[in-house]
Amino acid sequence: MNTEISFRKINQLAIPAIIAGIAEPLLSITDTAIVGNIPVHGKESLAAVGIVGSFLSALIWVLGQTRSAISAIISQYLGAGKIKEVETLPAQAIFFNVSLSLIVLLSTVFFVEEIFELYNATGLVLEYSVTYYNIRVWGFPLTLFTFAIFGIFRGLQNTFWPMVIAITGAVTNIVLDFILVYGIDGILEPMLLRGAAWASLISQILMAVMAFFFLLFKTDVSLRLRFPLNKELKRLISMSLNLFVRSIALNTAIYFANARATSYGDEYIAAFTISMNIWLFTAFFIDGYGAAGNILSGKLLGAKQYASLVALSKKVTLYGVGVSIFLAILGGLFYSKIGELFISEEDVLLIFNSIFFIVLITQPIGGIAFVFDGMFKGLGEMKYLRNVLFGATFFAFLPTLYICDRLDFKLYGVWIAFIVWVLFRAIALVIKFRKKFLPLA
């Protein structure tokens, strides 16, 4: 069996994956843009959205790793022609994931204020953070459920239905944001920050229902929980735990970045929230080629087509870096206008415009790191990904952030630390891949 790795095949998987991947950051960007323009306490509302978004993203990234694990296992069995051997795995994996998410959710709702105080939130920002979180958090298990189903589709080499679900969720969120935040004259009172939270929650409910529907009617995968436990469940949990620990390291970097930005003042965390949402949006955009690498690498590994695997790495890296350079150029062309989409307050815009060029510099480096990150997930190399993130966070990002903070670089220092962080990851992944798979090819 020969797995096609042509430009057309890669883009058939990558383009829908890009569209699906940017849905989550698009929801955050929509909230950021609309909340930042609320006429009353817009800056404080924007800061709250940034802090809560950072915390919820941390939870989703930490517990949503089952998506990558199940995608890797299914694609490897598909490549080996043994897909029937894992037919009971998806239902068991989703049950495990959603159960864990409910435990985590219930353990946070009683300590919400204390959690956001750790982000240096005080006063009105803290009050708004608690209000926003208490609504949005209930979409957390639904997002993990949707992510797990996306992983099943990826393992089956299908990124089309996740794209349809993601587009529907994003459009719904945008429409509801305008309606609920600003209200409808004479019909609905403006809900302001609470409206943004409700818009996100409703769109998450819709995406979960659609994901369940498409899995039920567009695949042969059953979500009926059956025993005994599948032989691959242990490996899936092991992969997920390695990615779980990896995500803790990843979110440690984001936590310290948010905490530092918040400590500099409301205008700094507002500017950082805008820049971080743009960075995450472009990262997920680039990650579409990482998703194609993820999907195809697992299948090629299962079929033991090592020469094709090396060829795949070169192609998806070229495409990923190309897209990242295009995004950086686009950001440069509209440099002075991008911040104005999110907020009109001059003090925030001044800070944002002063550091945005560093965000653009990270794009090509991220293009390499995110593509290989996706491929390593498809190959099942979760332990190595864990070690790389730990090294990047604790030996690259945090020391750089500390030095820059001592030098009073403020947000310049935060983004310099992110450049060092992404560079560390890119170099470590490329070296490992070439060392392991070039001899096999």
ABEGO torsion letter per residue (X at the ends): XBBBABAAAAAAAAAAAAAAAAAAAAAAAAAAAAAAABABGAAAAAAAAAAAAAAAAAAAAAAAAAAAAAAAAAAAAAAAGAAAAAAAAAAAAAAAAAAAAAAAAAAAAAAAAAAAAAAGBBEAAAAAAAAAAAAAAAAAAAAAAAAAAAAAAAAAGBAAAAAAAAAAAAAAAAAAAAAAAAEBBGABBBAEAAAAAAAAAAAAAAAAAAAAAAAAAABABBABBBOBBBAAAAAAAAAAAAAAAAAAAAAAAAAAAAAAAAAAEAAAAAAAAAAAAAAAAAAAAAAAAAAAAAAAAAAAAAAGBAAAAAAAAAAAAAAAAAAAAAAAAAAAAAAAAAAAAABABAAAAAAAAAAAAAAAAAAAAAAAAAAAAAAAAAAGBAAAAAAAAAAAAAAAAAAAAAAAAAAGAEAAAAAAAAAAAAAAAAAAAAAAAAAAAAAAX
